[in-house]
Amino acid sequence: MTRSQRKRDAPQRFVQSLLRAVIVVASLAWAVPWGFVAVANAQTQTGPQYVSPRVQPRAVTVVPPPPGKGLAVPNARTPMVTIPEGGLGPTQAPPPRRPIPDPVIQTDEPNVSRESSEAIGLISDPIVNVDGLTSAGNPPDPVGDVGRAHYVQMVNRTQFQIWDKAGNQLTGMMDFNALWPATDLCNVPPGLGDPIVVYDHLADRWLLSQIAVPNLMCVAISQTPDPTAGTWFLYTFNTPVFPDYPKFGVWPNGYYMSVYDELSTSTCVTTSSCMLGIYVFDRTNMLLGFAAAFMKTTIPALGTPRVRNTRILPADLDGPPPPGGRPPGFFVRTVDDQQDPANRTDRIEVYEFLPDWVTLTFSFHRVDTLTPARYQTMLCNRIGGAPQPFRDCIPQPTVANSCRAIS
């Protein structure tokens, strides 16, 4: 193969390699026997298993305001509230950068016709492009999801609003806390934040959530497919420790969630002693508005005083239900070689979580470790703190403020 041929084929080889990696993960998820975990599990240090008491929900109807009504949109005179950073950042000088060359990067367009060359890099205009919510929180943490007929968005402090799929407002801006009665700890204005919106396509329902103090997950499940109806099942879950940075995934046998266990500084004094929380909530009972529990375990967050520690994400099903009815849910974690001094290998760890809601027991294991090409997640390589937080290092072309790297 000539050098020019290798250049032309580089993007194709990259895509093929990426597809092979995706196929490996997908094959692992659907084809691995559920008991095939002995070797991998021997390398996994998991925390104690926790099963919560069942929580009785509140069934409420809160009629949303019409478009143009509801909460006032924040403006330049609205006080900005900074949401405190959770977790510990690097406390020592970062390790030196180690550039990783990309063997398949394409930096030119050899042997491409003029017409094709002009088309490269072009993208169509968005089908829908309308203004979303304005947050008075910093960072705003905008999130949203699209369903069969609706789009729901939430931002920090904590408001949400509903549009149709053509971009037309169906409601005004609403206070998520106000879904709960004033006596509930989930109704603490203006809301702590870390909002989540997930559309459960298997049930045609919506899940909205935020965190609250002291150690609460506030979860609202729509009673119907129409979130504008204002009918919700509200759950106030007490968690063992503060559930920072929650991420949800829909699965047939549960709502899976990962968090950064926000321990006090007296018990989590270095990044290497912090934990990642792994949760599953009783999806079936929550959709019915029945009392529901959650199950939880932990894994070490790894990390060192010189680099930020790891995070883990739950799988989120976007297609038809997998075969077999209710296979385990899956979690995936990337580990940069700098984050684990005991095993300096860039890797992707895959875990399975299999709950039994009859006996309220579960198993959690690492089922595989993938070793892709080397990668670098430490984009903002510096010590945290003012005036340059450890994440804000990506320059912008026209303003002095830098962008935040979520990695």
C-alpha positions in Angstrom: 0.0 0.0 0.0 1.4 3.4 -1.0 1.7 6.3 1.4 -1.1 8.2 -0.4 -3.3 5.1 -0.2 -2.7 4.9 3.5 -3.7 8.5 3.9 -6.9 8.0 1.9 -7.8 4.9 3.8 -7.0 6.3 7.3 -10.5 7.6 8.0 -12.0 4.3 6.9 -9.7 2.3 9.1 -10.5 4.6 12.0 -14.3 4.1 11.5 -13.8 0.3 11.1 -11.8 0.2 14.4 -14.4 2.3 16.2 -17.2 0.0 14.9 -15.3 -3.1 16.0 -15.0 -1.6 19.5 -18.7 -0.8 19.6 -19.6 -4.3 18.4 -17.4 -5.8 21.1 -19.2 -3.8 23.8 -22.6 -4.6 22.3 -21.8 -8.3 22.0 -20.6 -8.3 25.6 -23.8 -6.7 26.8 -26.2 -9.1 25.0 -24.2 -12.3 24.6 -22.0 -12.8 27.7 -23.5 -15.4 30.0 -24.6 -13.7 33.2 -22.2 -15.8 35.3 -19.1 -15.2 33.3 -17.5 -12.8 35.8 -15.2 -14.8 38.0 -11.8 -13.6 36.7 -12.8 -10.0 36.2 -14.6 -9.8 39.5 -11.5 -10.9 41.3 -9.9 -7.6 40.3 -12.9 -5.5 41.3 -13.0 -3.9 44.8 -16.7 -3.1 45.5 -18.2 -1.5 48.6 -20.9 -2.9 50.8 -24.3 -3.5 49.4 -27.1 -1.2 50.5 -30.9 -1.7 50.1 -33.0 1.3 50.9 -36.4 1.2 52.7 -39.3 1.5 50.3 -40.3 5.2 49.7 -44.0 6.0 49.3 -44.5 8.6 46.5 -46.8 11.6 46.4 -49.2 11.7 43.5 -49.7 15.3 42.5 -51.2 17.4 39.8 -49.5 20.8 39.3 -51.0 22.5 36.3 -48.2 24.2 34.3 -48.4 27.9 33.4 -49.2 28.7 29.8 -46.5 29.9 27.4 -45.2 33.3 28.2 -46.3 33.0 31.9 -44.8 31.3 34.9 -41.4 32.2 36.3 -39.7 35.3 35.1 -36.8 34.8 32.7 -33.5 35.7 34.4 -31.9 38.9 33.0 -28.8 41.0 33.6 -30.1 42.2 36.9 -30.9 38.7 38.2 -28.4 37.7 40.9 -26.2 34.9 39.6 -25.7 32.0 42.0 -22.6 29.9 41.7 -23.2 26.2 42.3 -20.3 24.9 44.4 -18.0 22.4 42.8 -18.4 18.9 44.2 -15.6 16.5 44.7 -12.0 17.1 45.2 -9.8 18.5 42.5 -6.0 18.1 42.0 -4.1 19.4 45.0 -0.5 18.9 43.7 1.3 19.9 40.5 0.0 17.9 37.6 2.2 15.4 35.7 3.9 16.6 32.6 1.9 16.4 29.4 2.5 13.4 27.2 1.2 14.1 23.7 -0.3 11.0 22.0 0.0 11.0 18.2 -3.1 9.9 16.4 -2.0 7.4 13.7 -5.3 7.8 11.7 -5.9 11.6 11.8 -6.7 13.2 8.5 -5.2 16.6 8.1 -5.7 17.1 4.3 -8.0 16.0 1.5 -5.8 14.2 -1.1 -7.3 13.0 -4.4 -10.7 14.5 -3.7 -12.7 16.2 -6.4 -13.4 20.0 -6.2 -17.1 19.3 -5.7 -16.5 16.8 -2.9 -13.9 19.1 -1.4 -16.4 22.0 -1.2 -18.9 19.7 0.4 -16.6 18.5 3.1 -17.3 20.2 6.4 -20.7 21.4 5.4 -23.7 20.6 7.6 -27.3 21.3 7.1 -29.2 24.0 9.1 -30.9 22.5 12.2 -34.5 21.5 11.6 -35.5 23.2 14.9 -33.5 25.9 16.5 -35.3 27.9 19.2 -34.2 29.6 22.4 -34.2 27.4 25.5 -34.1 28.2 29.2 -31.9 30.9 30.7 -30.4 29.9 34.0 -29.4 32.1 36.9 -27.0 29.3 38.1 -23.4 29.0 37.3 -22.8 26.6 35.7 -26.2 26.4 34.1 -26.0 22.6 33.5 -28.7 22.6 30.7 -30.1 19.1 30.0 -33.1 17.8 28.0 -34.6 14.9 26.2 -37.0 14.3 23.4 -40.0 12.0 23.4 -42.7 11.1 21.0 -44.3 14.5 21.0 -42.4 16.7 23.5 -39.0 18.1 24.4 -38.3 18.8 28.1 -35.4 21.0 29.2 -34.1 21.7 32.7 -31.4 24.0 34.1 -29.7 24.6 37.4 -31.6 26.4 40.2 -33.9 24.4 39.0 -36.4 25.2 36.3 -37.9 23.2 33.5 -40.1 23.9 30.5 -41.8 21.9 27.8 -41.9 22.4 24.0 -43.4 20.4 21.1 -41.0 18.8 18.6 -41.6 21.8 16.2 -40.1 24.1 18.8 -43.3 25.7 20.0 -43.6 26.4 23.7 -46.3 24.4 25.4 -45.8 25.7 28.9 -44.1 28.6 30.7 -41.0 28.1 32.8 -41.7 26.1 36.0 -39.9 25.6 39.3 -39.1 21.9 39.7 -38.9 22.2 43.5 -42.5 23.5 43.6 -43.8 20.1 42.4 -43.2 19.0 46.0 -45.2 20.4 48.9 -43.5 23.1 51.1 -43.0 20.6 53.9 -40.8 18.3 51.8 -37.1 18.7 51.8 -37.1 18.5 48.0 -38.9 21.8 48.0 -36.0 24.1 49.0 -35.9 27.1 46.7 -34.1 27.8 44.5 -33.0 24.2 44.2 -29.6 22.7 44.5 -29.3 21.6 40.9 -27.6 18.9 38.9 -30.9 18.4 36.9 -31.6 15.3 34.9 -34.2 14.7 32.1 -34.7 11.2 30.8 -37.4 10.0 28.4 -38.4 6.4 29.1 -39.3 5.2 25.6 -40.2 1.7 26.8 -43.1 3.1 28.9 -43.6 6.4 27.1 -43.0 8.3 30.4 -40.7 11.0 31.7 -38.1 11.0 34.6 -37.0 14.4 36.0 -34.7 14.7 39.0 -32.4 16.9 41.0 -30.3 16.6 44.1 -31.1 18.2 47.5 -29.6 18.4 50.9 -28.7 16.8 53.1 -28.5 13.5 51.1 -31.5 13.4 48.7 -32.5 12.4 45.2 -35.7 14.1 44.2 -37.3 12.1 41.3 -40.5 12.9 39.4 -42.1 10.3 37.2 -44.8 11.5 34.8 -48.1 9.6 35.3 -48.9 9.8 31.5 -46.9 10.2 28.3 -47.9 13.9 28.3 -45.6 16.0 30.7 -47.8 19.1 30.1 -50.7 17.3 32.0 -48.8 18.2 35.3 -49.5 14.8 36.8 -46.4 13.3 38.6 -45.4 10.6 41.0 -42.8 12.3 43.3 -40.2 10.3 45.2 -37.9 11.7 47.9 -35.1 9.2 48.2 -32.6 9.4 51.2 -29.2 8.3 50.0 -26.4 7.0 52.3 -24.1 10.0 51.3 -24.6 13.1 49.1 -25.3 11.9 45.5 -23.3 14.4 43.5 -23.2 14.5 39.6 -26.0 12.0 39.1 -26.4 10.4 35.7 -29.5 8.2 34.8 -30.0 5.4 32.3 -33.3 3.6 31.3 -33.3 -0.2 31.4 -36.1 -2.7 31.4 -35.5 -3.8 35.0 -34.6 -0.5 36.6 -33.6 3.1 36.4 -29.8 3.0 36.8 -27.8 5.9 38.3 -24.2 6.7 38.8 -23.0 9.4 41.2 -19.9 10.8 42.8 -20.2 9.9 46.5 -19.7 13.3 48.1 -18.2 12.4 51.5 -17.1 14.9 54.1 -13.5 16.0 54.0 -12.8 14.1 57.2 -13.5 10.8 55.5 -12.4 11.6 51.9 -9.2 13.6 52.3 -7.6 12.5 49.1 -8.9 11.6 45.7 -7.7 8.0 46.0 -10.1 7.4 49.0 -13.3 8.7 47.3 -15.9 6.4 45.9 -18.3 6.2 42.9 -21.9 5.3 43.8 -23.7 2.7 41.7 -27.5 2.7 42.0 -30.6 1.0 40.6 -34.2 2.2 41.3 -37.3 0.1 41.2 -38.6 1.3 37.8 -41.7 -1.0 37.7 -43.1 0.3 41.0 -42.2 3.9 40.2 -44.1 3.8 36.9 -47.1 2.5 38.8 -46.8 5.0 41.6 -46.2 2.4 44.2 -43.7 2.4 47.0 -40.2 1.9 45.6 -36.7 1.2 46.9 -33.2 1.5 45.5 -30.1 -0.7 45.7 -26.5 0.6 45.9 -22.9 -0.3 45.9 -19.6 1.5 45.3 -16.3 1.2 43.6 -13.1 3.3 44.2 -12.9 6.5 42.2 -9.1 6.0 41.8 -7.2 9.2 41.0 -4.2 10.8 42.7 -3.6 14.2 44.3 -2.1 15.2 40.9 -5.1 14.3 38.6 -8.9 14.3 38.8 -10.4 10.9 39.7 -12.6 8.8 37.5 -16.4 8.8 36.8 -18.7 6.0 35.7 -21.8 6.1 33.5 -24.9 3.8 33.2 -26.0 2.4 29.9 -29.2 4.1 28.6 -31.4 2.0 26.3 -32.5 3.9 23.2 -33.8 1.0 21.1 -36.1 -2.0 21.5 -35.9 -4.1 24.7 -33.1 -6.6 24.6 -33.8 -10.3 24.2 -34.4 -12.3 27.4 -36.8 -9.9 29.1 -34.7 -8.3 31.8 -30.9 -8.7 31.4 -28.6 -6.9 33.8 -27.9 -3.2 33.4 -24.4 -2.1 32.4 -22.0 0.6 33.6 -18.9 1.8 31.7 -15.9 3.6 33.1 -12.9 5.0 31.3 -9.6 5.0 33.2 -6.7 7.2 32.1 -3.3 5.7 32.9 -2.5 8.7 35.1 -5.6 8.0 37.3 -4.5 4.6 38.5 -0.8 4.3 39.6 -1.4 0.6 40.4 -2.4 -0.1 36.8 -1.0 2.4 34.3 -3.1 1.3 31.4 -5.6 3.3 29.4 -8.7 1.2 29.5 -12.5 1.0 29.4 -14.1 -1.1 32.2 -17.5 -2.7 31.7 -19.7 -3.7 34.7 -23.0 -5.5 35.1 -25.7 -4.9 37.7 -28.4 -7.5 38.1 -31.1 -6.7 40.7 -33.8 -9.0 42.1 -36.7 -6.9 43.1 -38.5 -9.8 44.8 -35.8 -10.7 47.2 -34.2 -7.2 47.2 -30.8 -8.5 46.4 -28.4 -7.9 43.6 -25.0 -8.7 42.1 -22.5 -6.3 40.7 -19.4 -7.3 38.8 -16.8 -6.2 36.3 -17.3 -8.3 33.2 -14.7 -7.1 30.9 -11.9 -4.6 30.4 -11.3 -3.2 26.9 -7.9 -1.8 25.9 -8.4 0.7 23.1 -5.7 2.9 21.6 -4.1 5.2 24.1 -6.1 8.3 25.0 -5.7 11.4 27.2 -8.6 12.7 29.4 -6.6 15.1 31.4 -7.3 18.1 29.1 -7.0 20.8 31.8 -3.8 19.8 33.4 -3.4 22.1 36.3 -4.1 22.5 40.0 -7.7 23.6 40.8 -8.8 26.8 42.5 -9.1 30.5 41.6 -8.5 32.3 39.4 -8.1 29.3 37.0 -10.2 26.3 38.0 -8.7 23.0 36.9 -11.4 22.4 34.3 -11.6 25.8 32.6 -8.7 25.8 30.1 -10.2 25.8 26.6 -9.7 29.3 25.1 -12.5 31.1 23.3 -11.8 33.3 20.2 -13.5 36.5 21.2 -13.7 36.6 25.0 -11.3 36.3 27.9 -13.2 33.6 29.7 -12.2 30.0 29.0 -14.5 27.1 28.5 -14.8 24.1 30.8 -13.6 20.7 29.8 -15.9 18.0 31.2 -13.5 15.1 31.2 
